Amino acid sequence: MKSQSEILVFLLLFLLSIGLFIISTIWGKDIFQKNVDMAKVSSAEKFIKEIDYSVKSLIKSEGYQEINYNVDGPLIIFDNKTIETRTVMTSDISLPTEWTNITSDSSYISEMLDGDVFKVRLVYPESDSYRVEFFTEGPTLSKPRAVRVEKNSTYYEDSKLTIRIRITFV
């Protein structure tokens, strides 16, 4: 009789352990996915800020800089003033659903959640003294390993200094 009760206690403890493991796995999955999505947001913001920093330093000097692209989504050059990166969100994290500026000086970095796609963009509006134009000689949409930002040329157009920045997907 004693051995039967020991087996019964063992089975009950085993089933309780399995049940607790399943519940904690289901509960922890949501938290884990939110952490993954927050890392995606941070990575996209960091990349766009690095592009912005590179452009600002290239405006003052010559040369090029290469930036690793660690974003899980495409990079898009929309027009000669806007670069945008996108990544898909799979959890329910709180992000703005309309364009919200996270910086504002000579450039604007904005972000928004459009459905399940998180977008971060860099825009260089015309200033009183100069304008920045982005261009690429390849595709305007890519998921590169790295991005090369290079000062290509400067010239005056309508008595305003125009600085051309070549974006190359590596």
TITORKOL-859124 format. One record per atom (N, C-alpha, C): residue in three letters; x, y, z. Coordinates in nm, 4 decimals, padded with zeros to 6 digits. Atoms other than C-alpha are relative to their C-alpha. Layout:
<pts>
PT  semi        px        py        pz
PT   ALA         X         Y         Z
...
</pts>
This chain:
<pts>
PT  semi        px        py        pz
PT   MET   00.0810  -00.1181   00.0000
PT   MET   00.0000   00.0000   00.0000
PT   MET   00.0868   00.1267   00.0000
PT   LYS  -00.0885  -00.1143  -00.0076
PT   LYS   00.2861   00.2321   00.0836
PT   LYS   00.0620   00.0316  -00.1369
PT   SER  -00.0604  -00.0231   00.1308
PT   SER   00.4458   00.1857  -00.2605
PT   SER  -00.1009   00.0573  -00.0989
PT   GLN   00.1024  -00.0572   00.0890
PT   GLN   00.1164   00.2648  -00.4353
PT   GLN  -00.0191   00.1484   00.0278
PT   SER   00.0166  -00.1415  -00.0314
PT   SER   00.0821   00.5937  -00.2491
PT   SER   00.1223   00.0810  -00.0446
PT   GLU  -00.1202  -00.0700   00.0484
PT   GLU   00.4423   00.6863  -00.3344
PT   GLU  -00.0066   00.0218  -00.1508
PT   ILE   00.0150  -00.0142   00.1453
PT   ILE   00.3720   00.6229  -00.7032
PT   ILE  -00.1040   00.1063  -00.0314
PT   LEU   00.1065  -00.0985   00.0214
PT   LEU   00.0515   00.8277  -00.6819
PT   LEU   00.0519   00.1417   00.0290
PT   VAL  -00.0577  -00.1313  -00.0332
PT   VAL   00.2359   01.1179  -00.5116
PT   VAL   00.0977   00.0427  -00.1092
PT   PHE  -00.0944  -00.0311   00.1071
PT   PHE   00.5099   01.0988  -00.7734
PT   PHE  -00.0739   00.0460  -00.1271
PT   LEU   00.0772  -00.0376   00.1200
PT   LEU   00.2531   01.1096  -01.0601
PT   LEU  -00.0660   00.1360   00.0155
PT   LEU   00.0634  -00.1310  -00.0226
PT   LEU   00.0669   01.4012  -00.9044
PT   LEU   00.1032   00.1131  -00.0055
PT   LEU  -00.1054  -00.1020   00.0043
PT   LEU   00.3899   01.5979  -00.8517
PT   LEU   00.0541   00.0179  -00.1424
PT   PHE  -00.0470  -00.0074   00.1387
PT   PHE   00.5040   01.5132  -01.2041
PT   PHE  -00.0993   00.0777  -00.0867
PT   LEU   00.1028  -00.0711   00.0775
PT   LEU   00.1711   01.6319  -01.3562
PT   LEU  -00.0070   00.1470   00.0406
PT   LEU  -00.0019  -00.1386  -00.0454
PT   LEU   00.1796   01.9461  -01.1414
PT   LEU   00.1197   00.0743  -00.0576
PT   SER  -00.1207  -00.0615   00.0576
PT   SER   00.5356   02.0187  -01.2592
PT   SER  -00.0173   00.0283  -00.1489
PT   ILE   00.0243  -00.0199   00.1436
PT   ILE   00.4393   01.9702  -01.6235
PT   ILE  -00.0975   00.1142  -00.0214
PT   GLY   00.0996  -00.1078   00.0122
PT   GLY   00.1362   02.1968  -01.5798
PT   GLY   00.0609   00.1369   00.0272
PT   LEU  -00.0658  -00.1276  -00.0317
PT   LEU   00.3423   02.4731  -01.4159
PT   LEU   00.0979   00.0409  -00.1095
PT   PHE  -00.0934  -00.0299   00.1089
PT   PHE   00.6048   02.4462  -01.6895
PT   PHE  -00.0747   00.0534  -00.1223
PT   ILE   00.0777  -00.0440   00.1169
PT   ILE   00.3423   02.4822  -01.9656
PT   ILE  -00.0564   00.1396   00.0228
PT   ILE   00.0565  -00.1325  -00.0309
PT   ILE   00.1751   02.7795  -01.7931
PT   ILE   00.1089   00.1065  -00.0037
PT   SER  -00.1075  -00.1005  -00.0007
PT   SER   00.5069   02.9581  -01.7367
PT   SER   00.0552   00.0231  -00.1405
PT   THR  -00.0477  -00.0162   00.1372
PT   THR   00.6131   02.8945  -02.0974
PT   THR  -00.0954   00.0885  -00.0799
PT   ILE   00.0991  -00.0818   00.0720
PT   ILE   00.2901   03.0405  -02.2360
PT   ILE   00.0048   00.1439   00.0497
PT   TRP  -00.0042  -00.1341  -00.0569
PT   TRP   00.3071   03.3388  -01.9998
PT   TRP   00.1312   00.0716  -00.0379
PT   GLY  -00.1296  -00.0604   00.0310
PT   GLY   00.6788   03.3996  -02.0640
PT   GLY   00.0205   00.0279  -00.1470
PT   LYS  -00.0140  -00.0200   00.1450
PT   LYS   00.6409   03.3782  -02.4421
PT   LYS  -00.0351   00.1433  -00.0387
PT   ASP   00.0405  -00.1378   00.0282
PT   ASP   00.4597   03.7142  -02.4506
PT   ASP   00.1081   00.0994   00.0426
PT   ILE  -00.1042  -00.0897  -00.0498
PT   ILE   00.7260   03.8831  -02.2409
PT   ILE   00.1246  -00.0097  -00.0870
PT   PHE  -00.1159   00.0202   00.0862
PT   PHE   01.0034   03.7327  -02.4515
PT   PHE  -00.0205   00.0702  -00.1348
PT   GLN   00.0275  -00.0618   00.1299
PT   GLN   00.8377   03.8504  -02.7767
PT   GLN   00.0011   00.1522   00.0093
PT   LYS  -00.0049  -00.1457  -00.0193
PT   LYS   00.7934   04.2037  -02.6376
PT   LYS   00.1451   00.0478   00.0071
PT   ASN  -00.1424  -00.0360  -00.0069
PT   ASN   01.1667   04.2106  -02.5569
PT   ASN   00.0646  -00.0054  -00.1380
PT   VAL  -00.0531   00.0112   00.1363
PT   VAL   01.2485   04.0947  -02.9108
PT   VAL  -00.0440   00.1211  -00.0820
PT   ASP   00.0499  -00.1149   00.0767
PT   ASP   01.0267   04.3678  -03.0600
PT   ASP   00.0614   00.1316   00.0473
PT   MET  -00.0658  -00.1212  -00.0497
PT   MET   01.1760   04.6354  -02.8330
PT   MET   00.1443   00.0072  -00.0507
PT   ALA  -00.1350   00.0020   00.0571
PT   ALA   01.5213   04.5273  -02.9545
PT   ALA  -00.0038   00.0415  -00.1469
PT   LYS   00.0157  -00.0416   00.1402
PT   LYS   01.3963   04.5691  -03.3152
PT   LYS  -00.0171   00.1512  -00.0093
PT   VAL   00.0216  -00.1451  -00.0022
PT   VAL   01.2749   04.9229  -03.2337
PT   VAL   00.1313   00.0718   00.0277
PT   SER  -00.1275  -00.0619  -00.0375
PT   SER   01.6050   05.0108  -03.0674
PT   SER   00.1012  -00.0090  -00.1135
PT   SER  -00.0939   00.0201   00.1106
PT   SER   01.8057   04.8682  -03.3583
PT   SER  -00.0321   00.0928  -00.1174
PT   ALA   00.0399  -00.0885   00.1108
PT   ALA   01.6065   05.0628  -03.6207
PT   ALA   00.0311   00.1456   00.0330
PT   GLU  -00.0290  -00.1375  -00.0404
PT   GLU   01.6344   05.3896  -03.4257
PT   GLU   00.1505   00.0270  -00.0020
PT   LYS  -00.1461  -00.0164  -00.0051
PT   LYS   02.0076   05.3391  -03.3696
PT   LYS   00.0586   00.0115  -00.1402
PT   PHE  -00.0527  -00.0049   00.1358
PT   PHE   02.0716   05.2727  -03.7383
PT   PHE  -00.0280   00.1358  -00.0655
PT   ILE   00.0353  -00.1289   00.0619
PT   ILE   01.8845   05.5848  -03.8543
PT   ILE   00.0787   00.1136   00.0645
PT   LYS  -00.0803  -00.1035  -00.0667
PT   LYS   02.0647   05.7958  -03.5924
PT   LYS   00.1452  -00.0043  -00.0484
PT   GLU  -00.1359   00.0117   00.0536
PT   GLU   02.3989   05.6608  -03.7209
PT   GLU   00.0103   00.0579  -00.1403
PT   ILE   00.0024  -00.0602   00.1350
PT   ILE   02.3040   05.7543  -04.0784
PT   ILE  -00.0009   00.1528   00.0126
PT   ASP   00.0104  -00.1442  -00.0205
PT   ASP   02.2089   06.1032  -03.9567
PT   ASP   00.1336   00.0579   00.0448
PT   TYR  -00.1299  -00.0467  -00.0475
PT   TYR   02.5361   06.1425  -03.7688
PT   TYR   00.1026  -00.0005  -00.1133
PT   SER  -00.0945   00.0099   00.1124
PT   SER   02.7320   06.0268  -04.0749
PT   SER  -00.0221   00.1120  -00.1004
PT   VAL   00.0301  -00.1062   00.0966
PT   VAL   02.5545   06.2703  -04.3065
PT   VAL   00.0463   00.1346   00.0540
PT   LYS  -00.0403  -00.1284  -00.0590
PT   LYS   02.6124   06.5597  -04.0673
PT   LYS   00.1512   00.0161   00.0019
PT   SER  -00.1463  -00.0138   00.0011
PT   SER   02.9831   06.4822  -04.0412
PT   SER   00.0527   00.0104  -00.1432
PT   LEU  -00.0432  -00.0104   00.1396
PT   LEU   03.0126   06.4377  -04.4210
PT   LEU  -00.0313   00.1372  -00.0603
PT   ILE   00.0307  -00.1352   00.0467
PT   ILE   02.8499   06.7774  -04.4770
PT   ILE   00.1200   00.0917   00.0269
PT   LYS  -00.1135  -00.0844  -00.0391
PT   LYS   03.1497   06.9306  -04.2986
PT   LYS   00.1318  -00.0434  -00.0628
PT   SER  -00.1260   00.0493   00.0547
PT   SER   03.4162   06.7132  -04.4625
PT   SER  -00.0267  -00.0927  -00.1176
PT   GLU   00.0094   00.0927   00.1132
PT   GLU   03.4840   06.4728  -04.7484
PT   GLU   00.0060  -00.1437   00.0508
PT   GLY  -00.0211   00.1397  -00.0341
PT   GLY   03.4943   06.0956  -04.7556
PT   GLY  -00.1280  -00.0808   00.0032
PT   TYR   00.1163   00.0871  -00.0126
PT   TYR   03.2582   05.8139  -04.6706
PT   TYR   00.0063  -00.0731   00.1331
PT   GLN   00.0079   00.0825  -00.1198
PT   GLN   03.1429   05.6037  -04.3782
PT   GLN  -00.0862  -00.1209  -00.0321
PT   GLU   00.0767   00.1222   00.0208
PT   GLU   03.0151   05.2477  -04.3717
PT   GLU  -00.0643  -00.0398   00.1322
PT   ILE   00.0773   00.0308  -00.1198
PT   ILE   02.7434   05.1473  -04.1251
PT   ILE  -00.0608  -00.1389  -00.0163
PT   ASN   00.0624   00.1322   00.0032
PT   ASN   02.6386   04.7909  -04.0445
PT   ASN  -00.1512   00.0144   00.0113
PT   TYR   00.1463  -00.0038  -00.0002
PT   TYR   02.2698   04.7295  -04.1118
PT   TYR  -00.0515  -00.1185   00.0792
PT   ASN   00.0452   00.1064  -00.0896
PT   ASN   02.1353   04.5283  -03.8178
PT   ASN  -00.1498   00.0079   00.0241
PT   VAL   00.1443  -00.0126  -00.0131
PT   VAL   01.7655   04.5876  -03.8812
PT   VAL  -00.0645  -00.1163  -00.0742
PT   ASP   00.0692   00.1140   00.0593
PT   ASP   01.5286   04.3005  -03.9540
PT   ASP  -00.1117   00.0507  -00.0919
PT   GLY   00.0959  -00.0535   00.0955
PT   GLY   01.3576   04.4647  -04.2524
PT   GLY   00.0723   00.0813  -00.1054
PT   PRO  -00.0648  -00.0713   00.1108
PT   PRO   01.4208   04.6664  -04.5677
PT   PRO   00.0371   00.1437   00.0346
PT   LEU  -00.0379  -00.1413  -00.0029
PT   LEU   01.5887   05.0040  -04.6081
PT   LEU  -00.0469   00.0589  -00.1322
PT   ILE   00.0610  -00.0595   00.1193
PT   ILE   01.4152   05.2379  -04.8524
PT   ILE   00.0464   00.1447  -00.0135
PT   ILE  -00.0271  -00.1406   00.0314
PT   ILE   01.5283   05.5608  -05.0187
PT   ILE  -00.1200   00.0478  -00.0804
PT   PHE   00.1237  -00.0421   00.0648
PT   PHE   01.1991   05.7340  -05.1023
PT   PHE   00.0217   00.1082  -00.1047
PT   ASP  -00.0268  -00.1109   00.0910
PT   ASP   01.3113   06.0593  -05.2580
PT   ASP   00.1363   00.0550   00.0376
PT   ASN  -00.1342  -00.0516  -00.0275
PT   ASN   01.6160   06.2793  -05.2436
PT   ASN   00.0134   00.0610   00.1401
PT   LYS  -00.0068  -00.0556  -00.1351
PT   LYS   01.5314   06.3832  -04.8848
PT   LYS  -00.0310  -00.1019   00.1098
PT   THR   00.0529   00.0919  -00.1011
PT   THR   01.3989   06.0706  -04.7096
PT   THR   00.0584  -00.1403  -00.0117
PT   ILE  -00.0447   00.1386  -00.0121
PT   ILE   01.5485   05.7384  -04.5952
PT   ILE  -00.0851  -00.0625   00.1103
PT   GLU   00.0877   00.0643  -00.0978
PT   GLU   01.3282   05.4894  -04.4120
PT   GLU   00.0370  -00.1468   00.0165
PT   THR  -00.0168   00.1420  -00.0268
PT   THR   01.3727   05.1519  -04.2459
PT   THR  -00.1278  -00.0521   00.0635
PT   ARG   00.1234   00.0616  -00.0493
PT   ARG   01.0923   04.9107  -04.1589
PT   ARG   00.0309  -00.1351   00.0619
PT   THR  -00.0105   00.1317  -00.0612
PT   THR   01.0542   04.6087  -03.9367
PT   THR  -00.1372  -00.0425   00.0504
PT   VAL   00.1309   00.0527  -00.0385
PT   VAL   00.7585   04.3850  -03.8534
PT   VAL  -00.0017  -00.0289   00.1496
PT   MET   00.0214   00.0242  -00.1421
PT   MET   00.6281   04.3758  -03.4947
PT   MET  -00.0990  -00.1150   00.0166
PT   THR   00.0908   00.1121  -00.0219
PT   THR   00.4664   04.0590  -03.3639
PT   THR  -00.0661   00.0032   00.1367
PT   SER   00.0636  -00.0110  -00.1318
PT   SER   00.3759   04.1674  -03.0099
PT   SER  -00.0746   00.1327   00.0090
PT   ASP   00.0829  -00.1181  -00.0205
PT   ASP   00.1526   04.4359  -02.8694
PT   ASP   00.0734   00.0992   00.0900
PT   ILE  -00.0708  -00.1013  -00.0783
PT   ILE   00.3958   04.7072  -02.7589
PT   ILE  -00.0550   00.1366  -00.0373
PT   SER   00.0582  -00.1333   00.0179
PT   SER   00.2934   05.0687  -02.7221
PT   SER   00.0960   00.0893  -00.0791
PT   LEU  -00.0778  -00.0876   00.0869
PT   LEU   00.4282   05.2775  -03.0116
PT   LEU  -00.0947   00.1002  -00.0643
PT   PRO   00.0882  -00.0984   00.0631
PT   PRO   00.2954   05.5941  -03.1790
PT   PRO  -00.0531  -00.0514  -00.1342
PT   THR   00.0606   00.0444   00.1260
PT   THR   00.0545   05.5270  -03.4669
PT   THR  -00.0038   00.1115  -00.1040
PT   GLU  -00.0180  -00.1092   00.0955
PT   GLU   00.1245   05.8626  -03.6341
PT   GLU   00.1447   00.0437   00.0091
PT   TRP  -00.1409  -00.0417   00.0013
PT   TRP   00.4594   06.0115  -03.7349
PT   TRP   00.0281   00.0889   00.1204
PT   THR  -00.0401  -00.0732  -00.1190
PT   THR   00.6273   06.1336  -03.4173
PT   THR   00.1497   00.0265  -00.0094
PT   ASN  -00.1421  -00.0356   00.0064
PT   ASN   00.9569   06.3247  -03.4234
PT   ASN   00.0695  -00.0399   00.1293
PT   ILE  -00.0809   00.0313  -00.1178
PT   ILE   01.2222   06.1871  -03.1906
PT   ILE   00.1250   00.0872   00.0035
PT   THR  -00.1051  -00.1017   00.0019
PT   THR   01.4815   06.4478  -03.2979
PT   THR  -00.0467   00.1134  -00.0892
PT   SER   00.0291  -00.1113   00.0906
PT   SER   01.4641   06.7883  -03.4581
PT   SER   00.1111   00.1029   00.0116
PT   ASP  -00.0988  -00.1070   00.0141
PT   ASP   01.7551   07.0017  -03.5605
PT   ASP   00.0080   00.0300  -00.1490
PT   SER  -00.0058  -00.0211   00.1450
PT   SER   01.8789   07.0263  -03.9200
PT   SER  -00.0627  -00.1164  -00.0755
PT   SER   00.0667   00.1155   00.0588
PT   SER   01.7169   06.6862  -03.9821
PT   SER  -00.1087  -00.0457   00.0962
PT   TYR   00.1071   00.0535  -00.0835
PT   TYR   01.4132   06.5026  -03.8530
PT   TYR   00.0035  -00.1520  -00.0044
PT   ILE   00.0165   00.1442  -00.0095
PT   ILE   01.4005   06.1452  -03.7310
PT   ILE  -00.1379  -00.0216   00.0606
PT   SER   00.1373   00.0250  -00.0426
PT   SER   01.0411   06.0265  -03.7012
PT   SER  -00.0254  -00.1492   00.0010
PT   GLU   00.0357   00.1408  -00.0051
PT   GLU   00.8809   05.6947  -03.6156
PT   GLU  -00.1497  -00.0161   00.0174
PT   MET   00.1409   00.0325  -00.0186
PT   MET   00.5404   05.5288  -03.6242
PT   MET  -00.0215  -00.1492  -00.0177
PT   LEU   00.0426   00.1379   00.0194
PT   LEU   00.3673   05.1925  -03.6037
PT   LEU  -00.1185   00.0036  -00.0949
PT   ASP   00.1036   00.0051   00.1027
PT   ASP   00.1610   05.1300  -03.9176
PT   ASP  -00.0494  -00.1438  -00.0105
PT   GLY   00.0459   00.1384  -00.0078
PT   GLY  -00.0426   04.8170  -03.8481
PT   GLY   00.0985  -00.0792   00.0835
PT   ASP  -00.1028   00.0751  -00.0720
PT   ASP   00.2251   04.5658  -03.7543
PT   ASP   00.1398   00.0322  -00.0515
PT   VAL  -00.1298  -00.0408   00.0550
PT   VAL   00.5083   04.7484  -03.9370
PT   VAL   00.0474   00.1267   00.0716
PT   PHE  -00.0617  -00.1151  -00.0653
PT   PHE   00.7347   04.9824  -03.7383
PT   PHE   00.0904   00.0683  -00.1007
PT   LYS  -00.0771  -00.0772   00.0974
PT   LYS   00.8836   05.2597  -03.9533
PT   LYS   00.0779   00.1095   00.0721
PT   VAL  -00.0829  -00.1107  -00.0474
PT   VAL   01.1691   05.4979  -03.8744
PT   VAL   00.0569   00.0668  -00.1235
PT   ARG  -00.0502  -00.0698   00.1185
PT   ARG   01.2618   05.7667  -04.1240
PT   ARG   00.0856   00.1198   00.0396
PT   LEU  -00.0881  -00.1158  -00.0117
PT   LEU   01.5252   06.0347  -04.1642
PT   LEU  -00.0326   00.0928  -00.1151
PT   VAL   00.0348  -00.0994   00.1018
PT   VAL   01.4271   06.3519  -04.3488
PT   VAL   00.0908   00.1209   00.0176
PT   TYR  -00.0802  -00.1221   00.0007
PT   TYR   01.6541   06.6400  -04.4455
PT   TYR  -00.0765   00.1072  -00.0765
PT   PRO   00.0686  -00.1084   00.0705
PT   PRO   01.4361   06.9422  -04.5222
PT   PRO   00.1004   00.1069  -00.0417
PT   GLU  -00.0897  -00.1087   00.0426
PT   GLU   01.5866   07.2423  -04.6993
PT   GLU   00.0172   00.0998   00.1132
PT   SER  -00.0267  -00.1050  -00.0986
PT   SER   01.7535   07.4866  -04.4665
PT   SER   00.0211   00.1316  -00.0755
PT   ASP  -00.0226  -00.1298   00.0632
PT   ASP   01.8212   07.8527  -04.5329
PT   ASP   00.1326   00.0033  -00.0754
PT   SER  -00.1330  -00.0080   00.0591
PT   SER   02.1843   07.7847  -04.6219
PT   SER   00.0354  -00.1161  -00.0936
PT   TYR  -00.0355   00.1123   00.0859
PT   TYR   02.1941   07.4396  -04.7845
PT   TYR  -00.1140  -00.1003  -00.0074
PT   ARG   00.0923   00.1130   00.0098
PT   ARG   02.0017   07.1323  -04.8962
PT   ARG   00.0821  -00.1264  -00.0178
PT   VAL  -00.0646   00.1301   00.0115
PT   VAL   02.0941   06.7667  -04.8748
PT   VAL  -00.0850  -00.0853  -00.0925
PT   GLU   00.0701   00.0905   00.0913
PT   GLU   02.0042   06.5267  -05.1556
PT   GLU   00.0606  -00.1391   00.0125
PT   PHE  -00.0426   00.1395  -00.0010
PT   PHE   02.0213   06.1493  -05.1177
PT   PHE  -00.0207  -00.0586  -00.1386
PT   PHE   00.0220   00.0748   00.1230
PT   PHE   02.0689   05.9264  -05.4199
PT   PHE   00.0729  -00.1322   00.0088
PT   THR  -00.0665   00.1290   00.0096
PT   THR   02.1658   05.5728  -05.5039
PT   THR   00.0064  -00.0381  -00.1466
PT   GLU  -00.0141   00.0427   00.1390
PT   GLU   02.2856   05.4150  -05.8241
PT   GLU  -00.0527  -00.1411  -00.0204
PT   GLY   00.0561   00.1340   00.0078
PT   GLY   02.1242   05.0808  -05.7478
PT   GLY  -00.1468   00.0032   00.0380
PT   PRO   00.1402   00.0035  -00.0405
PT   PRO   01.7878   04.9723  -05.6119
PT   PRO  -00.0251   00.0963   00.1157
PT   THR   00.0351  -00.0916  -00.1088
PT   THR   01.6047   05.2067  -05.3770
PT   THR  -00.0583  -00.0736   00.1191
PT   LEU   00.0497   00.0819  -00.1099
PT   LEU   01.4782   04.9199  -05.1597
PT   LEU   00.0890  -00.1230   00.0108
PT   SER  -00.0901   00.1124  -00.0167
PT   SER   01.7099   04.6599  -05.0111
PT   SER   00.0083  -00.0385   00.1472
PT   LYS  -00.0360   00.0419  -00.1363
PT   LYS   01.8025   04.4609  -04.7006
PT   LYS   00.1493  -00.0323  -00.0023
PT   PRO  -00.1447   00.0183   00.0156
PT   PRO   02.1788   04.5151  -04.7129
PT   PRO   00.0658  -00.0525   00.1267
PT   ARG  -00.0833   00.0384  -00.1136
PT   ARG   02.4523   04.3856  -04.4873
PT   ARG   00.0550   00.1261   00.0672
PT   ALA  -00.0521  -00.1278  -00.0475
PT   ALA   02.5910   04.7384  -04.4565
PT   ALA  -00.0417   00.1087  -00.0994
PT   VAL   00.0343  -00.1148   00.0836
PT   VAL   02.5289   05.0866  -04.5964
PT   VAL   00.1188   00.0945  -00.0013
PT   ARG  -00.1082  -00.0975   00.0140
PT   ARG   02.7967   05.3190  -04.7310
PT   ARG  -00.0635   00.1362  -00.0273
PT   VAL   00.0472  -00.1377   00.0134
PT   VAL   02.7241   05.6911  -04.6903
PT   VAL   00.1192   00.0813  -00.0464
PT   GLU  -00.1152  -00.0648   00.0624
PT   GLU   02.9445   05.9040  -04.9146
PT   GLU  -00.0394   00.1373  -00.0535
PT   LYS   00.0212  -00.1328   00.0577
PT   LYS   02.9666   06.2724  -04.9955
PT   LYS   00.0443  -00.0061  -00.1451
PT   ASN  -00.0294   00.0156   00.1418
PT   ASN   02.9467   06.2758  -05.3746
PT   ASN   00.0433   00.1305  -00.0628
PT   SER  -00.0333  -00.1293   00.0617
PT   SER   02.9432   06.6386  -05.4813
PT   SER  -00.0744   00.1123   00.0714
PT   THR   00.0689  -00.1196  -00.0478
PT   THR   02.8465   06.9915  -05.3873
PT   THR  -00.0068   00.0983  -00.1150
PT   TYR   00.0170  -00.1012   00.1040
PT   TYR   02.7124   07.2601  -05.6157
PT   TYR  -00.1079   00.0988   00.0448
PT   TYR   00.1006  -00.1006  -00.0313
PT   TYR   02.4970   07.5717  -05.6099
PT   TYR  -00.1140  -00.0108  -00.0994
PT   GLU   00.1199   00.0001   00.0827
PT   GLU   02.1420   07.5611  -05.7394
PT   GLU  -00.0968   00.1000   00.0622
PT   ASP   00.0872  -00.1073  -00.0497
PT   ASP   01.9133   07.8629  -05.7058
PT   ASP   00.0633   00.0710   00.1192
PT   SER  -00.0819  -00.0665  -00.1016
PT   SER   02.1862   08.0293  -05.4963
PT   SER  -00.0035  -00.0709   00.1355
PT   LYS  -00.0024   00.0793  -00.1231
PT   LYS   02.1660   07.7483  -05.2396
PT   LYS   00.0973  -00.1160  -00.0193
PT   LEU  -00.0954   00.1089   00.0047
PT   LEU   02.4441   07.5021  -05.1650
PT   LEU  -00.0753  -00.1327   00.0075
PT   THR   00.0604   00.1329   00.0014
PT   THR   02.3346   07.1483  -05.2556
PT   THR   00.1101  -00.1025   00.0221
PT   ILE  -00.0969   00.1035  -00.0339
PT   ILE   02.5220   06.8553  -05.1010
PT   ILE  -00.0625  -00.1341  -00.0358
PT   ARG   00.0511   00.1310   00.0441
PT   ARG   02.4709   06.5194  -05.2749
PT   ARG   00.0676  -00.1099   00.0797
PT   ILE  -00.0470   00.1114  -00.0813
PT   ILE   02.5022   06.2124  -05.0546
PT   ILE  -00.0401  -00.1303  -00.0690
PT   ARG   00.0266   00.1288   00.0657
PT   ARG   02.5366   05.8734  -05.2254
PT   ARG  -00.0178  -00.1067   00.1090
PT   ILE   00.0271   00.1118  -00.0888
PT   ILE   02.3825   05.5797  -05.0387
PT   ILE   00.0221  -00.1277  -00.0811
PT   THR  -00.0295   00.1247   00.0695
PT   THR   02.5257   05.2440  -05.1460
PT   THR  -00.0300  -00.1168   00.0920
PT   PHE   00.0307   00.1208  -00.0767
PT   PHE   02.3848   04.9124  -05.0254
PT   PHE   00.1105  -00.1023  -00.0239
PT   VAL  -00.1126   00.0921   00.0103
PT   VAL   02.6747   04.6772  -04.9521
PT   VAL  -00.0443  -00.1385   00.0422
</pts>
